[in-house]
Amino acid sequence: ESLKLRLKSNDYFLNQEEEHDDQIGFGNLMHEIFALIKHADDVNFAVEKYKQLGLIKSSQAQSIQQTITEKITQSKAGEWFDSDWEINNERSILLPGGASYRPDRVILFNDKTVIVDYKFGDQKEPAYMRQVKKYMELLEKMNYKHVEGYIWYVMLNEIEKVN
């Protein structure tokens, strides 16, 4: 009896001149691609999938793949894509009242838990810190050990640790 529509900016890369005019579309697309990447060797698969879906042009796929590969092999970020870690991308944390939270990436290794939230824009907002702190609090309540949180400003090449 009702119809729900979920509209996305899937044509972000279709016009190269307008590439920087649609930061939200770019961020959404990159979040979706990063959600498919558990380990560094998944980059090609993730970009290829979005190319096959027609969401990025073939001519742009190599550049996007190269950019992502460069970003995830940086010092701190590189260890987050190591194959020794257990990776949970875009998994919801459900609360008793029905609310839910969805960290971009939760990484587990031995007794260490790392939360990574991706930001693809060029602005840093205090709300981002509060968001990751909330994720950290929730995982600690769920008895995850040694929880650390980070905001990764991917395009700015900056990583902020959340205390």
N, C-alpha and C positions, 0 to 999 in steps of 0.2 A: 503494500500500500504506500510505501515511500521509496524514494530513490535517493541515494547518497552519491554525490560526485566528488571525486578527489582530483583536483586539477593541479598539475605541476608545470613548471617551466622547462619542458623537455627540449625546447629548441634553442637553448642557450648558445650552443656552439655553431649554430647554423649560419650566423652572420659574423664574421670575424671583426668587422668594424664596430659592432655593438658589444663586443666581448666584455668590456669593462662597465657597460651601462647596466648590467643585470647581475649585481653582486649576489643577490638572493638566489637567483637561478643557479649561478655558479656554485655557491655554497651548498645548495641542495644536491646538485649533481655530484659534487665531490664527496659529500657525506654518503651518498648512496654507493659510490664506487668504493670508498674506504670501508664501508660495511661488509663488502665482499672480500676484503683483504685480511686474512688472518696472519699470514706470514709473508715475508718479502717476495717469495716466489709465486705469490698469487696475483701480483700486479697485472701481468699480461692477461690472465684469465678475466679479471674484473674489467679492464679497459676493453677487451675484445667483446665481452658481453654487451657493454653499452654501445659499442660500435654496431654490433649485430642488431640491437634493438632500434638502431637509427637515431639514438640520442646524441651521438657524436659522429662527426664525419671521419671517414677513413683517413683523410689528409691530416686530421688533427689528433688521431689516436696515438701516433708515435710520440708527439710532443707531450701529450697528457701523460702517457706512460713514463716517459723520461722524467718529467717533473715529479710525478709521484715517487718514482724510484729514488730520485735525488733526495726528496724530503724524508723518506722513511729510512734512509741509510745515514742520516745525520747522527751525531754522537749519542745523545740520550734517546732519541726516537728510534734509533736502530735496534736497541735492545728490546723495544716493545714489539718488534716484528720477528723476533727470534723463534725458531721452531721448537725450542725447549719449553716455552711457556704455554699454558692453557689459555686460550683466548675466547672471550665472550663478547661479540660485537652486537650492539643494539638489542640487548636483552632487557626486558622490562622487569622492574622491581615493583611488585604489587603490594599495596598496603591494605590492612584490614578494612578500612572505610571505602575501598574501591579506587582510590587514587593510584596512579602509577608513575614511575620515573624510569627514564631510559638513558643510561650512560652510553656514550659512543663506544667505549671500549673498556672492558674490565679484564685485567691480566692476572693470572695466578701462577706462582712459582714457589714451590715448597710452602713456607708459611707467610709469604709476602703477597699482598693484593695491591694492584696499581690500577687506578681509574684514570683514563685519559679522555678529555673532552676536546674535540676538534673545533677550531674556529678558522674560517677561511676568509673572513673579511679583514679590513685594515683598522678596525677599532677595538680597543680594549674596554670592556664594561665591567663595573663592580658586580653586576648581576651574575657574571660568569663565575666569579669566585664563590658567590653564595650557592650557585647551582652545584658546583663540584663539592663544596662542603656538605651540602645536603646528601649527595650520593655517598660521601664518605661516612656520614653519620648512619645512614641506612644500612650500609654493609657492615659497619661495626656492630650495630644492633642485631645483625644476622650472624654474628660471631665470626666474621672474617677477621683474620689476624694481620697485624702490621699494615694497615690500610694507608696508602699514599694517594694523593690526588694531583693531577697536572692539567693545566690548560695549554693546549698546543696551538699556537697561532701559526698555522702551517705556512701560509704565504708570507708571513713576516719573519719566518725562521726563528721564532721565539717560543720558549717553553717556560711557563711559570709554575712553580710548585705552590700548591694550596696547603696552607697550614691550618 
